[in-house]
Amino acid sequence: MTPIILHHYPTSPFAEKIRLILGYKQLAWHSVTIPMIMPKPDLTALTGGYRRTPVLQLGADIYCDTSLIAEVLDKLQPKPSLYPPSVNGVSRIVAQWADSTVFAAAMAYNFQPHGIASVFQGVPEEAVKAFIADRAAMRGGASRMPLGEALSTYKSQLRRLSDMLSEHDFLTGDVPSIADFSAYHPLWFTLERTPNLAGILDATPLIKDWMARMKAIGHHTSHKLKSVEAIDIAKQTKPELVSNLAFVDEHGIALGSEVTITADYFGLEPTQGILVAATKTRLTLQREDERAGTTHVHFPRNGFVLKKVSP
Ligand SMILES: N[C@@H](CCC(=O)N[C@@H](CS)C(=O)NCC(=O)O)C(=O)O
């Protein structure tokens, strides 16, 4: 089997979502540690510009965004499913809400001054300043949610999540679904990276018990890989064929066009390449890179903007 390579760093909540999914599916993986801030030259040799964390690599196929990465891992190892049929729709909707709305409130709460002090304990002041400036640039200068709003929003979201746990062990039933992995990671950051702020979880003991169950899933086994080795693997591999996929055109952009794909918020570095596939749910670009060779970079349609490059 093509090695599963995760490009990530330990403190990334979205990476924790994928590490736990790998654990749930008992998939062994390779771990490439990437920088927390720009520049990320080895990552962008693979993605062509996309800089968010994490990124999944299977040979010369590069998958951006955890909603797509979760789908790919579920296809690779269908059991246990992340999308149990009886809750397929609702689990995806809760996951989307958690990855966007809960994540925003939780991180605004986690990154209040006490939280920053805890996350960056022992880190030189210059590095902390560089991190704060990098994230402000990613938000295009927009500030995080004010602390008062973050506090009331996060508390109310915790109460809603707790309500969902009153009759079963996981959010949508007796077994985990994608909803659990998406709701867990922002709360994991509160509990593990900003423990001095974790008292907010005390009002919802059902959540604390559920978090212990989620943590127990673990990350299965991983082996460290250097970023240059990952680039070599891409260079030595051919991307999977996509010419058999049904073309769904929502933009009036033909396959074979030179295009860019850009996240619709937070981290607006575009990836440019040839549009080689567009299905109902995902878009694929082919790129040539001096170091990585020919790669296919895959994005979900949700949350990304496709544009034709004018000649
Ligand atoms: N929608 C994206 C969000 C990913 C995201 O925001 N990741 C954060 C880290 S948890 C990030 O990219 N931060 C900036 C960076 O790592 O450069 C996904 O699901 O993968």
The ligand as a MOL file (V3000), in Angstrom:
LIG
                    3D

  0  0  0     0  0            999 V3000
M  V30 BEGIN CTAB
M  V30 COUNTS 20 19 0 0 0
M  V30 BEGIN ATOM
M  V30 1 N -10.5460 23.8660 6.9710 0
M  V30 2 C -9.1670 23.4760 7.2480 0
M  V30 3 C -8.6480 24.2490 8.4570 0
M  V30 4 C -7.2040 23.9250 8.7840 0
M  V30 5 C -6.5930 24.9510 9.7220 0
M  V30 6 O -7.1200 26.0540 9.9100 0
M  V30 7 N -5.4680 24.5740 10.3100 0
M  V30 8 C -4.7200 25.4950 11.1220 0
M  V30 9 C -3.9080 24.7230 12.1410 0
M  V30 10 S -4.9490 23.8080 13.2220 0
M  V30 11 C -3.7270 26.2030 10.2350 0
M  V30 12 O -3.6320 25.9080 9.0690 0
M  V30 13 N -2.9760 27.1480 10.8070 0
M  V30 14 C -1.9760 27.8070 10.0310 0
M  V30 15 C -0.8050 26.9650 9.6760 0
M  V30 16 O -0.6360 25.8480 10.1880 0
M  V30 17 O 0.0030 27.4310 8.8780 0
M  V30 18 C -9.0980 21.9700 7.4370 0
M  V30 19 O -10.1340 21.3570 7.7590 0
M  V30 20 O -8.0420 21.3730 7.1990 0
M  V30 END ATOM
M  V30 BEGIN BOND
M  V30 1 1 1 2
M  V30 2 1 2 3
M  V30 3 1 2 18
M  V30 4 1 3 4
M  V30 5 1 4 5
M  V30 6 2 5 6
M  V30 7 1 5 7
M  V30 8 1 7 8
M  V30 9 1 8 9
M  V30 10 1 8 11
M  V30 11 1 9 10
M  V30 12 2 11 12
M  V30 13 1 11 13
M  V30 14 1 13 14
M  V30 15 1 14 15
M  V30 16 2 15 16
M  V30 17 1 15 17
M  V30 18 2 18 19
M  V30 19 1 18 20
M  V30 END BOND
M  V30 END CTAB
M  END
